[in-house]
Amino acid sequence: MSLLEQTLSAINPELNHNAFAKAKQRLQNQAKPPGSLGMMEEIGARLAAIKGTIDVHLTNKQIITCAGDHGVVEEGVSAFPAEVTPQMVLNFVGGGAAVNVMGKHAGARVKAADIGVNYDFDPDLPIFHKKVRHGTDNFTKGPAMTREEAVKSIEAGIEIVNELHAQTPVDLLGTGDMGIGNTTPSTAIIAAFSGLSVERLTGRGSGVDDKGLAQKIAVIQKGLDINKPDPKDPLDVLAKVGGLEIGGLAGLVIGAAAKGIPVICDGLISTAGALIACELAPAAKNYLFASHKSVEIGHKYMQDHMGLEPLIDFKFRLGEGTGAAVCMELLDLATRILADIKTFDEVGISTNS
């Protein structure tokens, strides 16, 4: 049995119903109008169900930013050159990126993972060295990668979770991405699964102009027409029009779910990975939180497809794991709302009229 098959079979489809019921009861009895803290109460109850206790502590928080390059960039779909991908990985290592600053504020460690960057990093560079290959092929000319490479990219993400968890058990995982041109395969993925028109799903990514947007739409449509990805086969979709870092992101979700770790996915690209994960393992959605609503048009349709409600809408469109970093603080707060707000009985307030 492969690592992917083993991990999929290890996902528990049932959360702790007893802890969830206790959490809902406590929230109902707290010294405030029932439900008055809205989604924060729901987050707290879900975390209780995942962790099996109403006193959840998210001590060890980790953000993994998966990086990969895309052959389709040669079709002019990005405002930035592919050389930026390895440069940004080095920036993550140096602590100078947005996700580094925001992750530090949230109390999370940030680490990059090379799943498919078209560059050879120093083996001693403190990243996860999980390169499957040096970027994908141009999917307007055939599949982005082989099916075997798609599996390897997912298994790379699983390996990262296993290695992290073996060192110090992870309490909360955030996913992020880096890869010039990766909004193009991400949009192709949701188009393949949803059947919606490419025009309806495609955004400007790194900031292409109207001409660039039209080119991007045409490129995605060509890739879908040539490769005909099968929406009933998530590995086929990933292999034909996806990306290596997207596979890695899917593996992070699957690996975390198998170990009972809640996951906050970031924007369009991270959610594309989560979508692949949930198509392969529907039970993984039990462990998944959507951090934010991206400016990228296709993101909403991904979240709708999975039935996920974003926690915030700050008009983000960066990626890296920045939305996940912000929402880690919200999940922290949700655990304290559940455990620390006193009930009417605990403070001696009578609710009898």
Secondary structure by P-SEA (a helix, b strand, c coil): ccaaaaaaaaccccccaaaaaaaaaaaaacccccccaaaaaaaaaaaaaaaccccccccbbbbbbbbbcccccccccccccccaaaaaaaaaaacccaaaaaaaaacbbbbbbcccccccccccccccccccccccccccccccccaaaaaaaaaaaaaaaaaaaaaccccbbbbbcccccaaaaaaaaaaaaccccccccccccccccaaaaaaaaaaaaaaaaacccccccaaaaaaacccaaaaaaaaaaaaaaaabbbbbbbcaaaaaaaaaaaaacccccccccccccccccaaaaaaaaaccccccccccccccaaaaaaaaaaaaaaaaaaccccccccccccccc
